[in-house]
Amino acid sequence: MITLLSKFFVRSDLSAEQTRTAYGKLCGIVGIFLNLLLFAGKFFAGLISGSIAITADAFNNLSDAGSSVVSLVSFRISEQKPDARHPYGHGRIEYLAGLIISAVIIVMAYELIKDSIGKIIHPEDTEWSVTILVILIASIFVKCYMAFYNSRLGKRYNAAALRATAIDSLSDCAATTVVLICTILSHVKGWRIDGYAGLLVGGFILFAGIRAAREVINPLLGEPPEQEYVERIEHLVLDFDPAILGVHDLMVHDYGPGRRVISLHAEVPAEGNVLELHDVIDNLEHKLCSELGCVATIHMDPVVTSDSRVDELRYQIIDILASINETISMHDFRVVFGPSHTNLIFDIVLPFDFPLPEDNLLADIERLVHERIGRTYFTVIQVDRAAVK
C-alpha cells in the first residue's frame, strides 16, 4: 500500500529531506486510517463478546490513531525552515513526537492492566463468534504490515517517530495474538481467562512504551554519534589534504534528523603558510557540509614537525601512556624548554568508563616521565573524555 501510494504522494523530483518528510506524512495518514479501521472492528467485536481484552485492545488502536496524528503534525512542523527563535531548525520536534507517542502507549498500558486486574477479581463469561475470530486475525495481519513499513522507512530516513510507531505496532501484534488465543481457549475449554489475557496485553504494551521512550529520550538528552559516522568524518578530514596531520576534539550536535553541527580540531604543520593552511581548512569545511549535509566548524591546531627533540619527547609520552592503558590517546603536544626545567604540555582523551581516577592517572604519568625521561621534565595535562568508545 505504501509503495503504491508513494507514487501519487511522493514526487521523484524532491530532495532527500523533502522525500523523508513526504514519507513521514504519508505514513501518518495511512496510520490514522488503518488504526481507526481496527478500532471500529475491535470495538464491535468487544461489544458482542463482552471481552475486556478485546475492548481494551480496540482503545489501544484508537490511541495509535492519535499517535499517528502526532507523528503527522511533527513531520509538518519539522520541515519548517530555521527562524530567529529556532536558528537550528525544528527537527527535534520529531523526538518530542516520539516521546508523546511513548507516553500515550504507557498510559494505555496502565489503564488496560488496571481494568484487567478488575476482570480477574470479578470474572465474567465472554461470547464467541466467527466474526470475532476474523476481526482479530485481520487485525494481526494489518499491524504486522504497519510494523514492517514503519520500521523500514524509519531506518531508511532515521525517523524516531516512525521507529516508535513500528515498535508499538509489533507490540500490538503480540497483544492481539494473546487475545485471540485466549478467546479460542475460553470458547473451547470454558476458561474465564479474559482478565489474564488483558493483563498480558497490558504487559506487552507497557514494555513497548518504555522501549519506544528510550529510543527518543537519548537523542533529546544528548548521545554520542554513531561510530560509523565518526569514522566517516575522520576519513574525510585526514584524506582531504596532506597538510592535515591529525584530528581530535570532534563534537557532533544533533538538532534533529538531517540537522547536525560538527566541530573539530585539525592538526597542521606549525611551520606552514598560515594563509594557505586557512584556505585548506575552509575548503574542508565546505566538503564536510556538502557530503554530510551538516554545518562544520574546524579549529586549526599548529603542530611542530621540524624539531627532532620535540618529536622524540612526543614518542616517549605516547609510549608512557600506552604502558598505562592502551585506550589513552594524546593530542596538542607542545614543549616549553627552560633553563631549570622543561614543561610537556598536552591533552589526553579517556573513555567515560576509564577505571583509574584522574588524579591517580596524572600522578602515574608524572612519575613515569621522571623515571624514563628525567627529573627536570614536568607535565601539564588537560583531560578530555571520549564521546565514542
N, C-alpha and C positions, 0 to 999 in steps of 0.2 A: 504494500500500500504506500509506504513512504517513498519508495523508489518511483512509483507511478506518479504520485502527487508532486514529487520534486521536479518532474518535467514541466509542470504547469506553474509552480510557485517559486522555483529556484532557477533564475536565469543563468545561462552559461557565461555571460559577459561580466559577472560580478567579480569583485576582488576576493581574496581569500577571507578577509574579515567579514565582508558582506555576505559571502556564502555561508560562513559559520552562523551569522545572525539569522539568515533566512531559514536554515535548517532548524535552528533553535525555536523560531516562531512556529514553523510547520509541526515540529514535534509537540509543541504546546497545544496547538489547535487539535491535532489528532488525539492527544491525550485527554483533552476535555471531552471530546465526542465519545471516545471509547469508554471512559470511566463513567460518564452519565448513562451510557447504554447498559453497562454492567450493573450500576446501582439500581436502575429500574428493574432489570431482570432478577437480581438477587433479592431486592426488597419485596417483589411479588412472590418469589419463592419462600421468603421468610414469613410472609403473611399467611400463605396457605399451609405452611408446615408448622408454624408456631415455634420455629427454631431460633434461639437466641444467637447461636453461632452464625447462621446464615444471615440474619438481620444485621448483626454487628459487622459481618464481612461486607454487607451492602453499604453501610455507612462508611466503612473504610474506603470503598471505591469512591464515595461521594467526596471524602476528604482528599482523595487523589485527584479528583477533578479540580478541586480548589487549588491544590498544589500545582497543577498544570497551568492554571490561571496565573499564579505567582510566577512560575517559570516563564510564561509568555511575556508578562509585563517586564520581567527582569531583562530579557533579551532586547525588548524595545527600548528600555532605559539605557542599557549598556552601550548601545550603538551611538548614543549622543556624543558629540564631539566635546573635547575639553573646553571648560569655560573658566571665568575668573574665580569661581568658588571651588571648582574641581579641576585644577590645572593638569592633572594626570588622567583625566577621563573618568568614566563611570563604570569601569569594568568590574570593580569589586562588588557591584550590586548583584552579580551572579552568585557570589559566595554567600551574600546575605539571603538571596532567594533559596539557595540550598539549605541554609540554616533554618529558615522558616518552614520549608518542607519537612525537615527533620523534626522540628518541634511539633508540627501537626501530627506526624506519624506517632511520636511518643505519647501525645495526649490521647489519640485514638486508642493506642495500646492500653493505656491506663484505664480508660472507660470500659473497654472490652473485658479486661481482666476483672474489674470490679463487678460488672454485670454477670460474668461467668461464674464467679465465686457465689453470687446470689443464687444462680441456677443450680449449682452443685448442692447448696444447702437445701434448696426447695426444688427438687427435680420435677419435670413435667414431661408427659408424653409428647412426641412430635409426629407429624403426619408425613406420609411418603407418597411420591408420585413420580412417574416417568418425566414429567415436565421439570421437576426439581432437579433430577439427575442430569437432564440435558443442559439446563442452565448452568449448573456447576461445572460440568465438563467443558462447555463452551467458554466459560469464564477463565478456566485454567489455560486453555489454548491462547486466548486473547492476551492474557497477562504475560505468558511466555513470549509472545510476539513483541509486546511492548518492551519487555526487558531486553530483548535482542536488539531492537533498533535504537533504543535509548543508550544502551551500553556501547554499541558500535559507533554511533555518532558522538557520544560523549568522549570516547577515547580519541577519535579522529580529530575532533576540534577542541579538545581539552576544556570541556564544558562541565563544571561542577554540578550545576543544576540537573543536567541530563543524566550524569552518573548517579546522582542521588535518586532520581526517578527510576533508573534501572534497578538499583538495589531494592527500592520499595516494591517494584513490580515482581522481582524474584521472591521476595518475602510473601507477597500476595499469592503467588503460585503455590508455595508451600502451605500457606494458611488455608486456601480453598481446597487443596488436596486433602488436608486433615479433616476439614468439614465434610467433604464428600465421603471419605472412608467411614467417618463416624456416623454419617447419615445412613449409609448402607448397613453398617453393623447394628444400628438401632432398629432398623426395619427387620433384618434377618434374625438377630438374636434377642430383640426386645430390650436391649440395654438402654438405660437412661444416662447416656454419656454426653448429652448435648453441652452441658456446662463444662465438662472436661475438655471437649473439643474447642469450645470458646476460649478456655484458658490456654491451650496450646497455641491457638491462633494469636492470642494476645502476646504470648511469648515471642513468636516469630516476628510480629510487627514491632515489638519493643526492641528486639535485637537489631532489626533493620534500621530503626530510627536512630539508635545510638551509633551504629556504624556509619550511617549517612552523615550524622552530625560531625563525627570525627573527620570525615572527608573534607568538610568545608571550614571547620574551626582552625585547622592547622595553617592554611594559607592566610586566614584572617589575622592570626596571631603573628605569623611570620615564620616560615620554614625554609630550610636550605634548598637551593635549586637542585634539580636532578643532576646526578654525576655526569651523565652523557652531555647535558647542556654545558656544564663547566668545562669538560674536556674539549668540546667543540670550540668554545671561546678561546681556550688556551692554544689550540692548534691554529686558529685563525690569527691570533696575535703573534705567535712565535714563527709562523711560516710567512708572515707578511713581508718582512724586510730583515736582512742580516744585521742591521743596526740595533734591532731589538734583541737583547740578550736574555731577558727573563721576564716573568710576570708574577705578581703577587698582590696581596690585599684585594682580591676580587670580591666584589659585592654585587648581588643581584636583588633588586627591589621589585616585588610583584604587585602591580596595581590592577590586576585582573588579566584574564587570558589575552595575549597579544599586546600587553601594555607593561613592558619591563624596562627598568632603568638599570644600566650596568655601569659600575665604576671599577677601575683597576689601576695598578701601578705598573708601568713598563720600564724595565731597566735598559739604559742606553749608555754608550761609552762617554765618560766624563770628558774625554779629550776631543770629542766630535764637535762639528759645527752646530751651534745652537739653532740657527735658523733652519738648517737642513733637517735636523732631528725633529724640530717642531712641525715641519711640513710632513714628515713621515707619520707622526702621531695624528695629525689632522686627517690624513688620508685613511689611516687605520680606523679612526672613529667613524668615518663615512662608510667604510666597508662593513663594520660591525652593524651599523644602523640598517644598511640595505639588505644584508644577508640574514640577520636575526630579527629584523623588524622591531628594534629597540632604540632607546636613547642611550648613547655611550659617552662616558667621560673618562679620559685617560690622564693620569698624572705621570709626568716624566721623571724618572729617578736616575740621576747620573751615577755610574759605577766606574771606579778607577780600574783600568785594564792594562796600563803600561808600567806599573810599578811591581817588580818581582817580589819585593818584601811584603807588600800588601797581599799579593796572590798566595804566597807561602803561608802567611798567617790565616788567610781565609780557609785554605785547605786543612790547616791544623784544627781550626774551630769546627769545621764540618766533621772531621774525624772524632773530635771530642763529643760532639752532640750524638753522633751515630753510636758511640760506645755506651752512652747512657740509655738511649732509646731511638730506634730507627724511625719512629714516626715523627720525630722533631725535624722541622725544616728551618732554614735560615734565609734572610734576605736583608738588603740595605746595609751591607757590611762596610764599615769605614774605620780608619785607623788615624788616631791623633798621636803623633810622636812627640815626646817631650824629653828634656834633659835628665829628669829623675825617674820618670815612669811613662808608660805608653797605655792609652785607652783604646780598647777594642769595642767599638760601638756597632750593635746590630740588633735586629729583631728576630725573634724565634716564633714559630707557629706550632701550637699544640692542639691535639684533638680535645673536644669538650670532656671526654671521659679519660683524660690522661691521669694515670694512677698516682703520680707523685705531686705533693703540694708545691706550688710555685716557689715559695721561699726555700724549700729544701732543694729544688731543682737548680735555682740560681746559685745556691751555696755550693752544690756539687760542680757546676760549671766553673765557678771561680777557683775552686780547689784544683781541678784538673788543669786549668790554664796555668796556675802557679807551678804545678808539678811537671807539666810537659813543655811549657813554653818559657816560663821564667817568673821569678817573684816580682819583677818590675812591670808585669803586664796585668792590667785590670779590665774588667768587663763592665760595660754599660748596656743593659739589655732591656728591650721592650718586648713584653709577652703579648702575643695575639692568639686568638682562638680560631680554629679552622671552622668554616661554615659547612664544609663537607668532609666526612671522614675519609 
